[in-house]
């Protein structure tokens, strides 16, 4: 892997680590993080495939109160690097390694959160003193530490010889990797079911049916089908907004009620 690719991978890891805490741009989501790593290493298609599978697995991972879930950011970046990088592991092995790295990332996440508590107290004092710039600096420093939480492990993985990685993977019995692959396939199906359960409504069922029928009977490439679906969705939303916009300003309350009903259906 070239120096430029290594630099892009480390930059992506740093941004993903920060956004895993910010939860602002959703860059840490596997479908995005793995795609970016695939682009940086020159294997975009493999990165997208890996990211899509991991996205279905991690769709139910969420922090609840003080309980920190398994870390999506570190697992997505490292597994994508091992699959798309010089090690060139199979997607099956990349998915199998994503779970232990998610546990490692969870431990690092909790440790990092505990270590920056003193920054929070310093920021509270700065707020009492009215020092806004100091609050900004503390925020950026603590955010940078969260970025290092993913960048440093990624850099250490890049230092390991690809031959050593392959030898280590060969030491794992095939029964374990096959069992993990089967269980992960089941988890992916559950994740897809959860996704449909969150999205489905009476107004969306027709689009699900049309999409499945087109995929089955036309054998259209998945990326082309996604692009067509995106165009149809944007056109549909635009047409609906134009229709509601042309209905006049006297029905704002009714529109709001209809929108609330749609949210209830979701």
N, C-alpha and C positions, 0 to 999 in steps of 0.2 A: 504494500500500500504506500502510495506516495506521501511526501511530507504535506502537500496541500490537502489531500484527503484526510490525513490524520488531524490536521488543524481544524478542518470542518467538523469532523466527528467530535473532537473535544469541545468546540464551540456549541454544537448542538446539545451535547451532554450538559454543558453549563446552563444553557437556556432552559432545557427540559427540567433540570433540577430546580431552578428558580420558579418556573411556572407550576411545578408540582405543588408548591406552597401557595403561590399567588392564586392559582386556579382562575387565571384571567383569559389567556389565549387558547387554552386547551391543547397546547403543544405537547404536553406530557402524555396525552392519550396515545395508546400504541399505534393506532392507524396513522397518526401523524408522525410520531417519533420514529417508528420503524421505517416509514417512507422516506423521511429526511436522511436517516442513516444509509438507507439503500441508495439514495441519490448521491450522497457524499462518497460512497464506495464504488459507485458505478453499477449497482445491481438493484435498480428501482423496482422492477417487477417482483423480485424475491422479497424485498422489504415491504411492499404493499400486501403481498400474500400473508407474510408472517404477521404484520400489523393487524390485518383483518381478523385472523384467528385469535390473536391475543386480545383484541378488542371485545370479542364475544366472551372470552374467559373472564376478563376483568370488569365487565359491565356492572357487576353487582358489588364491586369493591368501593366502599365509601367510608369516610371517617364519620363516626357518630359520637358527638360530644368529645370527651377526652380520650376516647378509644381510637387509636391510629390504625388504619387498615394496612394491609400489605402494600408495599410501595410499587406503584405502577411505573414510575419514571425510570428507576434504575433497572428494573427487569426488562422494560422495553428497549432501552438503549443497549444494554449488554447483550441480550439475546440477538438483537438485530446486528450488532457488531460481530458476534460469533458466527452468524449465518451468512451475512453479506460481506464480511471482511476476509482477510487472508486465511483464517481457519476454515471457512467455507463448510461449516457443519450443515447437516440436513435440517429442514424446517422442523422435523420431528424432534431432533435433539435440541434445537433452539427453544422449542416450546417446553420441553422437559426441564431445561435449565432455567427457564423464566421463573418458575415457582420458587426454587431455593434462593435465587437472587432477589425475588420480591420480599422474602423473609429477611434477608440481609439488609435490604433497603429499609425495611420497617424498623429494624434495630438502629440503623444509622439515623433514620428520621427522628426517632424518639430521643436518641442521644443528642442530636443537634438541637432539637427543641429545648431540651433541658440546659444545654450549654449557653444558649442565648437569652436565658431568663434575665441575666444581669443587664443585658442591653435594654430589655423592656423597662427595668427600673430606672436606668439612666435616661431613657426617653421620657418616662413620666416626670422625672425631675426637670428635664429640659422643657417639657410642656408647661410646668408650673412657672419656670423662669421666662417663658415666652421666646425660647430660642428655637425658632422654626427650622433654621438651616441645620442645626445640630440633630434635630429629629430626622431630617432627611438623610443626613450622613449615617446615622445609626440604622435607619431602615435599609439603606443600600448595603451597608456592611453585613447586616444579618441576612439579607437576601443573597448576598454573594457567598456566604457560608453555606447556605442551602444549595447553591449551584455547585460548590465544591463537593458537596455530598454525593453527587453523581459523577462529576468530572474526574475526581481522584480514582475511584474504583475503575472507571472506564479506561483511564490512562494506565493503570496497573494491568488490566486485561490485555491492553495493546502491547505490553512489554513481554508477555508470555509467548513462547515459540508456538507457531501453529502445529508443528509436529508433536509437541508435548500435549497440546490440547487433543489432537486426534488419538494419541496413545492413551490418554486418560479416558476418553469416551469409549475406546475399545475395551477397557477394563470393566465397564458396566455391563452386567448380564443383559442379554437381549430380552429376557422375560420382563425385566424392570422397565426398560424403555418402551417395549410394546404395551405393557400394562398402563404406563403413564399416557401413552398416545391414545389408548382406548378411553381412559377416564377423562382425558382432556377433550376428546371428541364429544363425550356426553355433556361435559360442562359447557362446551360451546353451544350445544343445542339448547341447554337451559338458558344460557345468556340470550340467545336469539328469541326464545319464547318470552323472556322478560322484556326484551325490547319491543316485541309486538304488543305485549300486554300494556306497555306504557303508551304506545303510539296509536293503537287501533281505536277507531271510532266509526260510527255509521257512515260518515262522509269519506273515510279512507279505505273501507273494505274493498270497494270497486277497484281502487288503484293497486292494492295488493293482488287481487285476482288477475287483473290485466297483466301485471308484471310477471307473475308466475307463469301464466299462459304463454306470453311472448318468449320467456326464457326456455320453456320446455319445447315448444313447437317450432321455433325459428332457429335455435342453436346460435343465437347472436352472441358475440364476444361479450364477456362480463363488463369490460370497461366501456364498450359502446352502449350497452344496455343502461349502465349507470348514467352515462352522459345524456342519453335520451330521457331517462327518468328525471334528471335534474332540469332539463329544458322544459319538460311538461309541467313539473312542479312550479318552476318560476313563472311560466306562462299562466298557469291556473291561479296562482296567488295574485299576479298582476291583474288578471281579468276580474277576479272577485273584488279586489280593492277598487278598480275602476267602477264596477257596478255599484258598490256601496257608496263611493264618492259621488256618483251622479244621482243618488237617490234624494239629495237635498240635506240641509242642515237640521231639519226638524225631527229627524229620527235617530239622533245620537243616543238617546236613552235606550231605544229599542235595539240598536246595534250593540250597545254595551251588554244588554241582557242576552242577546244571541251569542256574543263572545263568551260570556260567563257560562252559558249552557254548553258550549263546545268544550270549555275547560272541564266542566263536570263530567262530560262524556269521556274525556281523556283519563 
